[in-house]
Amino acid sequence: MRPDQWVAGDYADRMAVTPPGGALPPPPTAPAVPPGSPAPRMPLRRIGWRRFLALAGVVLLIAAGAVFMVFTLGESLGAEALLVGVIAAILPVPVLVSCFLWLDRYEPEPLKYLIFCFAWGAFVSTAISLLVNETGARLFEDWGLPSALTAVLVAPFIEELTKAAGPLLLLIFRRREFSGVTDGLVYCGLSAVGFAMVENILYLGGYGYRTGVEEYGPATGARQVIAIFIVRILLFGFAHPLFTSMTGVGLGVAARTADRRVRILAPIAGLLLAMMLHGTWNLLPSLAAATGQPLIALYGYIGVMVPIFFGTVGLAVWLRAWEGRLTERTLPDYVRAGWLTPPEVAALGSLGRRHAARTWARRVAGDGGVKAMRGYQFAATRLALLRDGMRRGLDGKPAERDRTAREERELLDAIGAYRSFFVGRDPQAPVGVWDGQRYLLRFPDGSRRAVEAPDEPVVPIPVVLAPPPPPAFPPGYGPSGWHGARSSAPWPPA
């Protein structure tokens, strides 16, 4: 957004370094939300017949993979071993899923896409990988080669390719739901968690419980399940998510660049790196068994995999904070134009500030205010990502740029609707208007005057906004003539 005249070094430019706001005042007597007053919602997208058919096809594919895997595992393991494997394999899933959802706090992805990625990895990827791995093992035996080569030469390629296929489909057909590397890590990580869960059923139920029961009885089977659980899940449960996160980084880079070459090469590079890590992981125990030197596997895990794991975790944590800082870098454009106030943008810069804003919203507007504040924060983060995409030139076609312009206007309208749900309800907040550069306040004695914004904004203090001008888009975005002169800012009503 552009005001009539840019102000160099103004309050909006300094917001990126503002500290968190002060403590909240004690709860006052605040006007309550009218009974039955619903919180505003983001506009819903209509489902056309093409989208419905695509959705039905995906659901049928996942269902077919699930039926195939249940039948295959049940036939090979038996009902008792399958039940034991399922129970043991599901135990770590909530922990791993929670870790990836923790990364996605600033701009949570739609639940349906998260479920899609998890189900894709659990059923589609495992079904295809199982068929290809078994075919590869038979071919190696026919050629007189050890079938163990399947784990090194076949499994890493087909498993990483199929695990990444689901998130790749989202990037191709739902690119706007891919806002960066964080989303790539989340989508690919959930796909890998689903894959690992089903694979662990085979190891825990088959190689663990069933083998032990057949050799020495149920007690031995239980001990082997515990041993495999400790080694495969507690110690190395991060393996599959770590491998596939390399592809996630490549997909995330492709989603935030306008360079067509990078869009193609980044996912390929990430996928190749994932395959190499996976192949190395499978090669280490094979080398240790072939040479009789178990320390080879230990040195490889500690010297190669552990540093890569901690490096990936550090990158994920840094990217998580990056989304919060992005709002402080991007949304000041809307502050200058009068669409947002400085405290609102400052309240979006960290999870602590966002929590303080929701606490304030609950105090002044109850549960409905909290829902409105959550929606407001989500829409504002989406707006920051959208504006950042405009700056990067992610939309190459005029139709895409027009769609981005319409989405920006929809987000601004949604932000205004959310704000109207709780603005003006706090009797301790001053009555005022933000015109893009200063506050126009009305004091208790009836006097009215302009006040400069403080150096450290208080969280969140939303005030009434002056009528903002129509959106001013970057060159090539939106219909021409939308950006006009700013309307005169009215004084607050008495």
N, C-alpha and C positions, 0 to 999 in steps of 0.2 A: 504494500500500500504506500501511496505517496501523498503527503500533504501538499498544500500549495507551495510552501517553502521549507526546505530541509533545515534543521537546526544542528549545526556541528557541535559536538561535545555536549549534547543535551542529556537529560535524565535517562532517556531510553538507551543512549549509548553506554551509560555507566552501569546499567542494571546487571550486566554479566558478572560483576564483582561484588554485588551486594550480599551482606551476611544474612542469616535467617532472621525473621522478625522476632519481636519481643513476646513476652508471656501474655497469654490471653487474660482479659479482665474477668472478675467474678461474674457468674451468671446473673444477668439482670432480668427484669420482667419484660419479656419480649412478646410481640404479637405472635400468635400461633398461626400455623398454616390452616386455612379453612378445611373443615372435615371433608374427606373425599376428594381433595384437590390432588390430581395426579402430577407426578414429576414429568417434565417434558422428556421426549425421546428423540433419538436421531431418526431421520426419515428412513423408512424401509425400502429396500430395492425390490421391484417386482420380479417375479419369476416367470420368464417367457418359456415357450414350449421347447426351444432349443436347450436352454439351461436345465429344464426339467429332464429332458432325455439324457443329457450328459450326466446329471446327478444320478439318475436311475441306473445308467450304465456303470458308474463307479461303485455304487452300492452293490449291484449284482456281482461285480468283479471281486469285491472284498468278501462278499458272502460266499462266493464259490471257493475262494482261497481258504476261508475259515472251515467250510465243510470238508474240503480236501485234507487240510492239516489235522482236523479232529479225527477223520476216518483213518488216515495214515498212521498217526501216533497211537490211536486206540488199537489198531490192528497189530502194530509192531511191539507195543509195550504191554498191552493188557489193561483192563479197567483199573486194577489196584495200583499198578505202577504209574499209570497215567494220572490218577487222582493225587498220588503223592508228589509227582513231578509238578503238577499244576499248583498245588498249595505252596510248595517250596519256591517255585519260580515267581509266584506273584508277590511274595513278601517284600523284595527290594523295589518293586515297581513304584509304589507311592513315593518312596524317598527320591528316586531318580526323577520322576515326573515333577515333584515339587521343586527340585533344583532348577529345572528348565523353566518352570512357571515363575520362579523367583527372578530369573533374568528378564522376564517379560512384564515387569510391573508397570513401567511407564506407559506403554501402549499395548495392553493385552490384545492378543490376536483372538479372532472369533473362535469360540469353542468348537464349532463344527470342523474347522480346518485343523485344529489340534487333534481332535478325534480321528479325522481322516488320516493324518500322518501316522499316528500310532497304529491304527488298524491296518494301514498299508504295509508298514514294516512287519506287523505281527502275522499277517495272513498272506498277502500277495507276495511280498518279498521272500518270505520263508518257503512258500509253495514252489515258486520258480527256482529258488536256489537249491532246494532239495532235489528237484528233478534234474537240474543241470549237474549238481555234484555227483549224484548217483550215476548219471550217464558218463561223466568224466572218469569216475572210479572204474567202471566196467571197461572203458576204452584203455585205460592204463594197464589193466590186468590182461586184456587181449594183446597188448603190445609187449607184454613181458616186463612191465615197469611196476614198481611198488604203488599200490593204491594210495599210500600216504602222500604222494605228490599232489593229490587233489587238494589237500589243505593249503598247499603253497602256491600252486599254479592255477587252480580253478576257482576255489572258494573266495579268495579275496576279490577277484574281478567281478564275478556274478553277484556276490552278496552286496558289495559296495554300490554296484550299478543299480541293482533293484531297490536297495534302501533309499537311494537318492532320487529314484524315478518319481516317487510321490511328491516330495517337495519341488522337484523340477516342474511337474505339471502345474503346481500352484504358481510358480514363477511365470510360466508361459501364459496361463489362462486367468490368473488372479494376481497380476503383477502389483496392483495397488495394495495388496495385503502383504507384500514383501517390502518392508520399509528399510531394510538394511541387514548388516551382518548379524545383528542380534536375532532377527527373525529367522535367518538361515540356520543359526545354531539351534534355535528352539525347534523348528520344523524337522530338521535332520536328526536332532538329538532324540525327539520323540519317536521318529521312525526307527531309529537304532534301538531304543528301549523296547519297543514292541517286538522287534526282531530277536533281541537277546532274550526276552521273556519266553518266547516259544522255543528257541534253541535250548534254553536251560531246562525246559520240560524234558527234552530228549536226554540231556546229560544226567539230570537228577533222577528222573524216573527210570530211564533205560540203563545207562552205564552205572548208575548208583544203586537204586533200590532193586530193580529186577535182577541184575547180575548178582548182587549180594544174596538175595533170597534164593536164587537157583543154586548157588554154591554152598552156602552155609546156613541160610535161614533168615527170618525177618530181622533178628538183632544185627546181623552183619549188614543187611540191606540198609537199616537205619543208620548205622555208623558210616557207611559209604556215602549216604546222602548228606550227612553232616560234614564229612570231609570235603566232598565236592562243593558243597555250599560255601564253606569257608574259603576255599582256594578260588573257585570260579566267580563267586559273587562278592564276598566281603573283601577279598584282596584285589581281584581283577574285574570287578563288575563295571568299571568305567571303560573297558576296552572298546566295545562296539560304539558307544556314543563318542568316544575320542576319535576313532577312525572316521566316522561319518561327519563329525564336526568339521573336518577339513573340507569336505564338499560343501557344507553349510557356509563356510567362509567364502568360498568361491561363488556360490549362488548369491550371497548377500552383497558382495562386491559388484556382481553383474547387475543387481537390482538398483544400485545407486550410481551408475555411470551412464553417460550418454554415448560413449565410444563403442561402436558396434563390435570392434575387435576385442575389446575387453569383455563385453557381454558374452562372447563366445569362448574366449580363451580362459577366463577366470574359472568358470565351472569345470572346464576340462582339467585345468591344473589342479584344482581342489580334489576332483575325483581321482586323478592319478596319484596324488599324494596320499589319499585315503587308502587306495589299493596297495601302495608301497608299504605303508605302516601296517596294514592288515597282513600282508604277505610276510613282512619281517617278524611280526608277532607269532605267526604260525610256524615260521622257519626255525625260530630259536629252540623250541623243545625238540623239533626233529633233529637238529644238529646235536643237541645235548644227548639224545638217545643214540644217534649214530656213532658218536665219538666216545660215549661213556663219560662225558664231562658235564655233569649237571650245572657246574658253575657258569657255563656258557649262557644258559638261559637266564640265570640270576644276574650276571653282569649286563646282559642285553636289556633286561627289564629295567634295572636300576640306572644304567648309563644312557639309555635311549628313550624308553617309553615314559619313565617318571618325569624327566625334564620337559618332555613334550606335553605331558599331562598338565603340569603346573603352569607351563607357559600358556596353554589354552585356557585354563581357568583364569589366569591373570588377564588375558585378552577379553574374556567374557565379562569379567567384573568391570573392566575399563569401559567396554562398550555399553554396559548397563548405565553407567553414569553419563556416558556421552549423550544419550537420548534426553536426559534432564538438562544438560548444558545446551543442547540444541535449541530448546525453547527460549533460553535466555539470549541466544545469538540471533534467532530468527524472528521471534514475535515482537521485538521492539519496532519493526516496520509497522505493525498494526497499532502500536502505541502512538507513534508519531501521527498516524492518520486518524486517531480518535476511535478506533474500534475496540481497544483494550486500554486498561489503566495500568500504570507501572506496578502497583502492588499485586495485581492479578498475575502479571508475568513473573514477578519475583517469587510468588507463591507456588510456581510450577517448577522451580529450578532444582528441587531435591525432593526425595520421598518424605523427609521430615517436614518440609514446608507444606507438602500436599496433605499430609496427615493433619497438620495444624489447621489448614483451611477446611477440611471435612469436620473437624471438631467444632470450629466456629459455625459452620453451616448447620450442624446438629443443634447447637445452642440456640440459634436464632430462628430455625425453621423446622426442627424436628427431623424425623426419619426421611421425610420427603426432601428436605434440604440436603441431606447427605447424598441421596440418590442424584439430585440435581448437580451437586458439586462433583460427584464422580463422573457424571456425564460431561460436565463442563471441562474437567481435566482431560478426559479422553479426547474430546473434540478439539481442545486446544493443542494437544500433542499431535493429533492427526494434522491439524492446520500447520504446525511447525514443520512436520515432515513433508507436507505437500508444498509448502513455500520453498523448502530446501531443494526439493525436486525441481521446482521451476528455475531456481538459480543454477542448478546443474544441467538444465536442458534435457531432462529425461524424456520429454514428450517430443517425438520427432515429427509427428503428423499433425496437420491442422485440427483434425477431429479429436485427437488426444489432447491437444492444448485447449480446445473448447470444453472438453469434458473436465479437464483439471480446473478451468475457470469456474465452471458450474459447481463443481465439488467444493471449491473454495468458498463460493457464495453460500452454499448450503451449510458448510461448517460455521461460517460467520453468523448465519441466521440461527443455527442451533445454539451457538454460544450465547447469543442474545436471549434466546428463550430460556436457557438454563440460568443465566444471570438474573432474569426477571423473577425467577422463582424465590430467590433469597435476598436480592438487593433491597435495601431500604427497611429491612426487618430488624436491624440492630439499632436500638435507641442510643447506643454509645458511639455509633459511627457518625461523623459529620454529614450534614446534608450538603451535597455538592455535585458539581458536574466536571468531568474531565474533558478538556477540549483538544487533547493531543500534546499539550506542552505545559499546562498548569491546571490547578484546581480553581474553580469558581465556587466559593463556599458561602453559605448563609449561616451566620452565627446566632446564638440565642437572643441577643439584643436586637435582632432584626437587621443588623448591618450586613452588607454583602461586599466581598472584595476577592481579588485574585490572589492565590497563594501558590508559591513555587513548590514543586514536589520535594519531599525530604530526601536526604542522601541515602537513608536506610528505610526502605518502605516497610510498613507494618503489614502483617499478613492477616487477612487478605484485603479488607476494606474495599469492597466493590462500591462504586458510586454510580450515579446516573451518567450516561454518556451523552455528549452533544450529538445531534444527528450527524453521523459520519457520511462522507461522500461515497458514491458508488466505488466498487473495487477498482484499483488501478493496477493492472496486470503488467508483468514484464513484457517486453516486445514479443509479439506473436501470440500472446495468450488472450483469450476472451474476445467478445465483440468490441468493435471500435466504438468510442463515444461513451463508454461506461464511466470513465474517470472524468469528474467534473469539478467545479469549484466547491469548496467547503461551505456548508450552510452556517449561518451565524449561530454561535452557541448561546442558548437561552440561559437566563439565570434560574436557579432552582425555584420552584413554586413556593409560595408562603405556606 
